[in-house]
Amino acid sequence: MAYIGLLSDTHTIFDNSLKEFLGDVDEVWHAGDFGNREVSDLISAIKPLKGVYGNCDGTDIRVIHPYIQLMDVEGMRVLMMHIGGYPGRYDYRAIQLIEAHRPDIFICGHSHILKIINDKKYNMLTINPGAAGIQGFHNVRTALRFRIERGKILEMEVGEWPKHIKMQDSL
């Protein structure tokens, strides 16, 4: 069994609320737009981290995290990239990767909108955890955690926090 914490679009923010939410997970996945290397380093210091770079990430992140992650976890194939879209509106690069790799789970970020959609055409679950940072048009910061066990996703939870944080709460 794998217990996963999923973030995206932190844009330089990794505060105590996120750290607490991720406290019990086995591994953190980040779907891009870390914002800076410090966020990647902070997460890596507390949990194993698998991430992808986003369109706002600079070279400091791009030398650490790849464009895509393709993982086999507990009998499920997972494809993660930053700009992906959602069923019926996938980015052209995402659709090429989905068709090539046929994942069970497709994870992306970028939109700052939390969405979990079952894509019947590709027989996969499309997940966007929304934005865990404070930059952008979203009103609430979000992240996910869930278990993957023997080819199934279990116990998915949404974490929500106010968009405006006190700087002393930031790590």
Secondary structure, DSSP 8 states (H G I E B T S, - for coil): -EEEEEE---TT--BHHHHHHTTT-SEEEE-S---SHHHHHHHHHHS-EEE---TT--HHHHTTS-SEEEEEETTEEEEEESS---TT---HHHHHHHHHH--SEEE--SS--EEEEEETTTTEEEEEE---SS-SS-SEEEEEEEEEETTEEEEEEEEEEES---GGGB-
